[in-house]
Amino acid sequence: MTRCRFCFTILFLPLCLFSAAPRQRTFNAFADFSRARLQGITVLAEGSFTLGSRPRWLLDTGDPYIWSVVADRKGNLYLGSGNDGRIYRVSPAGDSTLFFDAPELEVYALTLGPDDRLYAATSPRGKVYQIDADGRARVFFEPKENYIWALVWDRERRLLVATGDKARIYRVAQDGRGESI
């Protein structure tokens, strides 16, 4: 029995020599977690944790970019994509359809108007399309600029259109007539 204990000690003693002492590391700020791969939690800017949302796959468009997203009052999401100028509609149930296919390559901005229509800014050869609930579109405003980056409504229900070539902002009335401001 003593011989068995002695052999056991001789065999397993070297393993104990290679064991490491526990390491302690303190994380105090958001930057401390910059290289971490977090699943199911979110680190807030001050360094505290909260439960994170679980990502879920909505749609595989096949397009390389989704440039813009807007939600309507019914809970539908509209996604403006790039390299083929498409807009997809995703219902609250998760069903998706191609909603509009623009002749331009990119849909950089989307907004919903006070009339509940979707407005889409396309580039290059910038145009703003007004699109009804059935996906029928018409050119609402054409600023003669190559790039339109953003769309927003002002208090008077006029559409503000931010362009890129000459860094102009246009104010567009409900009838589609616009002026540089």
JOSUL-V507089 format. One record per run of one state. SS is the DSSP state (~ for helix, > for strand, _ for the rest). FROM is the first residue (numbers start at 1). LEN is the number of residues. If there is no record, write none. Layout:
ss from len
SS FROM LEN
SS FROM LEN
//
This chain:
ss from len
_ 1 1
~ 2 16
_ 18 12
~ 30 4
_ 34 7
> 41 3
_ 44 5
> 49 3
_ 52 13
> 65 7
_ 72 5
> 77 6
_ 83 3
> 86 5
_ 91 5
> 96 6
_ 102 4
> 106 7
_ 113 5
> 118 6
_ 124 3
> 127 5
_ 132 5
> 137 5
_ 142 6
> 148 6
_ 154 5
> 159 5
_ 164 5
> 169 4
_ 173 5
> 178 3
_ 181 1
//
